[in-house]
């Protein structure tokens, strides 16, 4: 299977909600059936994007797998499902992995280590999730900060005979008969972080909404304001200019991608940085979680 280009999915173009209308005797072609699919996919995706929002629905825990005589060192992602920023489901049916040594060497060889140097930080508590800090987890003195992202990818599979397209005269032309909703796993070094910008996903509402010490009125106001201001300036049907990146996303990343975890890779202060003794630390808690209603019911004691 081969991954199609990002803009090959009609939902990336933010199509308007034009529902097809049929009449007896009307001539139809492949585009009509494609538009029918796009309408239904687009409406369902918009509903899921607003009801759930982008984030993790289930699974997708990121782990560090240490090297052993029978195992290369990996960053592993467990099976699970997420919702991307366009409302599409992104599912991992089985474990996925990135070979850490190969990744580190490839990033270093791309520009002589400049990217690794720019993504190396001390005082790492600035860039860790609150849960990791509250647990008292020991952080490396100096580490490369890299974020794991998951993005939707469509893979062409299955060919079937069809009429030749374009200025061709062929009797053996074939076309793609199936598109599999698949995924692509990315780990990106995070340059440009500082005290004012952690690069972690922002909460959907003012922090007071989740503050148990705040008054009920303040929490109510924060939730209502979040709903009233929740219509994004991009990413909706009929929008122009494409989906704008969210504030935490690095440049040149597919803006629909979902943040999964942050990885701290211990390094020295050489130029370029080199790995030192010590296992990478995976922070799974900075992502957006999308708990099902059953979990909320249990949490509320229902």
C-alpha positions as CSV (number, residue, x, y, z in Angstrom):
1,X,0.0,0.0,0.0
2,X,1.1,3.6,-0.7
3,X,0.1,6.7,1.3
4,X,-1.8,9.2,-0.7
5,X,-1.0,12.9,-0.5
6,X,-2.5,14.8,2.4
7,X,-4.7,17.0,0.1
8,X,-6.0,13.9,-1.7
9,X,-8.7,13.6,1.0
10,X,-11.7,15.8,0.0
11,X,-12.2,16.7,3.7
12,X,-8.9,18.6,3.7
13,X,-10.5,21.1,1.3
14,X,-13.3,21.8,3.8
15,X,-16.1,21.2,1.3
16,X,-19.5,22.8,1.7
17,X,-22.4,20.7,2.9
18,X,-23.9,20.2,-0.5
19,X,-26.2,17.1,-0.3
20,X,-26.7,15.4,-3.7
21,X,-30.2,15.3,-5.2
22,X,-31.2,12.7,-7.7
23,X,-34.0,12.3,-10.3
24,X,-35.1,9.5,-12.5
25,X,-33.1,9.5,-15.8
26,X,-30.3,11.6,-14.4
27,X,-26.8,10.5,-15.7
28,X,-24.3,9.8,-12.9
29,X,-20.6,9.4,-13.0
30,X,-17.8,8.5,-10.5
31,X,-17.7,12.1,-9.2
32,X,-21.3,11.9,-8.0
33,X,-20.6,8.9,-5.9
34,X,-17.5,10.5,-4.5
35,X,-19.4,13.6,-3.6
36,X,-22.0,11.5,-1.8
37,X,-19.3,9.9,0.3
38,X,-17.7,13.2,1.0
39,X,-21.0,14.7,2.2
40,X,-21.6,12.0,4.7
41,X,-18.0,11.8,5.8
42,X,-17.8,15.5,6.2
43,X,-21.0,15.8,8.3
44,X,-20.0,13.0,10.6
45,X,-16.5,14.4,10.9
46,X,-17.8,17.8,11.8
47,X,-20.0,16.3,14.5
48,X,-17.2,14.3,16.0
49,X,-14.8,17.3,15.9
50,X,-17.2,19.4,17.9
51,X,-18.7,16.7,20.2
52,X,-15.3,15.1,21.1
53,X,-12.7,17.4,19.8
54,X,-9.2,16.4,18.7
55,X,-7.4,14.0,21.1
56,X,-7.2,10.4,22.3
57,X,-10.4,8.3,22.6
58,X,-8.8,5.0,23.7
59,X,-5.3,3.4,24.0
60,X,-2.3,4.9,22.1
61,X,0.0,4.8,25.1
62,X,3.5,5.7,24.1
63,X,6.3,3.7,25.7
64,X,10.1,3.4,25.6
65,X,11.3,-0.1,24.8
66,X,14.9,-0.6,25.9
67,X,17.5,-2.4,23.8
68,X,18.1,-6.1,24.5
69,X,20.0,-8.9,22.7
70,X,16.8,-9.6,20.8
71,X,15.2,-6.1,20.6
72,X,16.3,-2.8,19.2
73,X,15.6,0.3,21.2
74,X,12.2,1.7,20.2
75,X,9.5,4.3,21.0
76,X,6.4,2.1,20.8
77,X,2.8,3.2,20.5
78,X,0.1,0.9,21.7
79,X,-3.1,0.2,19.7
80,X,-5.9,2.7,20.0
81,X,-8.0,5.3,18.3
82,X,-7.9,9.1,18.2
83,X,-9.9,11.9,16.6
84,X,-7.9,14.4,14.5
85,X,-8.6,18.1,14.1
86,X,-10.9,17.5,11.1
87,X,-12.9,15.0,13.0
88,X,-11.6,11.9,11.3
89,X,-11.0,8.7,13.3
90,X,-7.3,7.6,13.3
91,X,-6.9,4.0,14.4
92,X,-3.9,1.9,15.2
93,X,-5.0,-1.7,15.0
94,X,-1.7,-3.0,16.3
95,X,1.5,-1.8,18.0
96,X,3.5,0.8,16.0
97,X,7.1,1.8,16.6
98,X,9.9,4.1,15.8
99,X,13.5,2.9,16.1
100,X,15.1,5.5,18.3
101,X,18.8,5.1,17.4
102,X,17.9,5.3,13.7
103,X,15.7,8.3,14.2
104,X,18.4,10.1,16.3
105,X,21.1,9.5,13.7
106,X,18.8,10.5,10.8
107,X,17.9,13.8,12.5
108,X,21.6,14.5,13.2
109,X,22.8,13.7,9.7
110,X,20.1,15.9,8.1
111,X,21.8,19.1,9.2
112,X,24.9,18.1,11.1
113,X,23.1,18.2,14.4
114,X,21.7,21.8,14.4
115,X,18.1,20.6,14.9
116,X,19.2,18.4,17.9
117,X,21.1,21.3,19.4
118,X,18.1,23.6,19.1
119,X,15.8,21.0,20.6
120,X,18.1,20.4,23.6
121,X,17.0,22.0,26.9
122,X,17.8,22.0,30.6
123,X,15.3,22.8,33.4
124,X,12.9,20.3,31.7
125,X,10.1,20.8,34.2
126,X,9.0,23.8,32.0
127,X,8.0,21.4,29.3
128,X,6.5,18.5,31.2
129,X,2.9,17.7,32.0
130,X,1.5,18.6,35.4
131,X,0.9,14.9,36.2
132,X,4.6,14.0,35.5
133,X,5.7,16.9,37.8
134,X,3.2,15.9,40.5
135,X,4.4,12.3,40.4
136,X,7.9,13.6,41.3
137,X,9.5,11.9,38.2
138,X,13.2,12.6,38.0
139,X,13.9,14.5,34.8
140,X,17.3,14.5,32.9
141,X,19.6,17.4,33.4
142,X,19.8,18.0,29.6
143,X,17.6,16.3,27.0
144,X,16.4,16.6,23.4
145,X,12.7,17.2,23.5
146,X,10.7,15.4,20.8
147,X,6.9,15.1,20.3
148,X,5.1,12.1,19.0
149,X,2.2,12.9,16.6
150,X,-0.3,10.7,14.8
151,X,-1.9,11.8,11.6
152,X,-4.6,10.4,9.3
153,X,-3.4,8.8,6.1
154,X,-5.3,7.2,3.2
155,X,-3.6,4.2,1.6
156,X,-4.6,3.0,-1.9
157,X,-5.1,-0.7,-2.2
158,X,-6.8,-3.0,-4.7
159,X,-6.8,-2.2,-8.4
160,X,-9.7,-3.0,-10.8
161,X,-10.1,-2.6,-14.6
162,X,-11.4,0.7,-15.7
163,X,-11.6,3.1,-18.6
164,X,-8.3,4.9,-19.3
165,X,-8.2,8.4,-18.0
166,X,-6.7,11.4,-19.9
167,X,-5.2,11.3,-23.5
168,X,-4.5,7.6,-23.4
169,X,-5.8,4.7,-25.5
170,X,-5.4,1.6,-23.4
171,X,-7.3,-1.7,-23.0
172,X,-5.6,-2.6,-19.7
173,X,-6.2,0.5,-17.6
174,X,-6.8,0.0,-13.9
175,X,-7.9,2.3,-11.1
176,X,-7.8,2.1,-7.3
177,X,-10.8,0.3,-6.0
178,X,-10.3,0.8,-2.2
179,X,-8.9,3.4,0.1
180,X,-7.9,2.2,3.6
181,X,-8.2,4.7,6.5
182,X,-4.7,4.3,7.9
183,X,-2.2,6.4,9.9
184,X,1.3,7.9,9.9
185,X,3.4,8.1,13.1
186,X,5.8,11.0,13.4
187,X,8.3,12.1,16.1
188,X,9.5,15.7,15.7
189,X,12.3,17.5,17.6
190,X,10.9,20.6,19.3
191,X,13.0,23.7,18.7
192,X,11.9,27.1,19.9
193,X,10.4,26.2,23.3
194,X,10.9,28.6,26.2
195,X,9.4,29.7,29.5
196,X,6.4,31.2,27.7
197,X,5.8,28.5,25.2
198,X,5.8,24.8,26.3
199,X,4.6,23.5,22.9
200,X,2.0,21.3,24.8
201,X,-1.7,21.2,23.7
202,X,-3.7,24.0,25.3
203,X,-6.9,23.2,27.3
204,X,-10.2,23.9,25.4
205,X,-11.4,26.3,28.1
206,X,-10.0,28.7,30.7
207,X,-8.1,26.8,33.3
208,X,-10.6,27.9,35.9
209,X,-13.1,25.5,34.3
210,X,-11.2,22.5,35.8
211,X,-10.1,24.2,39.0
212,X,-12.0,22.5,42.0
213,X,-11.1,25.5,44.2
214,X,-12.9,27.9,41.9
215,X,-16.5,29.0,42.6
216,X,-19.3,27.2,40.7
217,X,-20.2,30.5,39.0
218,X,-16.6,30.9,37.7
219,X,-16.5,27.4,36.4
220,X,-19.9,27.8,34.8
221,X,-18.8,31.0,33.1
222,X,-15.6,29.5,31.8
223,X,-17.5,26.6,30.2
224,X,-20.2,28.8,28.6
225,X,-17.5,31.1,27.2
226,X,-15.6,28.2,25.8
227,X,-18.7,27.0,23.9
228,X,-19.6,30.5,22.6
229,X,-16.0,31.0,21.4
230,X,-15.6,27.4,20.2
231,X,-16.3,28.1,16.5
232,X,-12.8,28.1,15.1
233,X,-11.7,30.5,12.3
234,X,-10.7,27.6,10.1
235,X,-11.4,23.9,9.6
236,X,-15.2,24.3,9.0
237,X,-17.3,23.5,5.9
238,X,-16.8,26.1,3.2
239,X,-13.8,27.7,4.9
240,X,-10.9,29.2,2.9
241,X,-7.2,28.8,3.3
242,X,-7.1,25.4,4.8
243,X,-6.9,24.3,8.4
244,X,-4.7,26.6,10.4
245,X,-2.1,25.0,12.7
246,X,-3.0,24.9,16.4
247,X,-0.7,26.9,18.7
248,X,1.2,23.9,20.0
249,X,2.1,22.4,16.5
250,X,5.5,22.8,15.0
251,X,5.9,24.3,11.5
252,X,5.5,22.1,8.4
253,X,3.4,19.5,10.3
254,X,0.0,18.4,8.9
255,X,-2.3,20.7,10.9
256,X,-4.8,17.9,11.4
257,X,-2.3,15.7,13.3
258,X,-2.9,14.7,16.9
259,X,-0.4,15.1,19.7
260,X,0.3,11.9,21.6
261,X,3.3,12.2,23.9
262,X,6.5,14.1,24.7
263,X,9.8,12.2,24.8
264,X,12.9,13.5,26.7
265,X,16.1,11.9,25.3
266,X,19.1,12.5,27.6
267,X,22.1,14.1,25.8
268,X,25.4,15.8,26.6
269,X,26.2,19.5,25.8
270,X,28.5,18.6,22.9
271,X,28.1,20.0,19.4
272,X,26.2,18.1,18.0
273,X,24.5,16.6,21.1
274,X,25.2,12.9,21.7
275,X,23.2,10.5,23.7
276,X,24.3,9.6,27.2
277,X,23.6,6.8,29.6
278,X,20.0,7.0,30.8
279,X,16.6,5.8,29.4
280,X,14.5,8.3,27.5
281,X,11.5,9.5,29.5
282,X,8.0,9.4,27.9
283,X,5.4,11.9,29.1
284,X,1.9,10.7,28.0
285,X,0.0,13.2,30.1
286,X,0.2,16.4,28.1
287,X,-2.2,15.1,25.4
288,X,-5.9,15.8,25.2
289,X,-8.0,12.9,26.6
290,X,-11.5,12.3,25.3
291,X,-13.1,10.1,28.0
292,X,-16.4,8.3,27.1
293,X,-19.6,9.2,29.0
294,X,-19.4,6.0,31.0
295,X,-16.2,7.2,32.6
296,X,-17.7,10.5,33.5
297,X,-20.7,8.7,35.0
298,X,-18.4,6.6,37.2
299,X,-16.4,9.7,38.2
300,X,-19.7,11.5,39.1
301,X,-20.8,8.4,41.2
302,X,-23.8,7.5,38.9
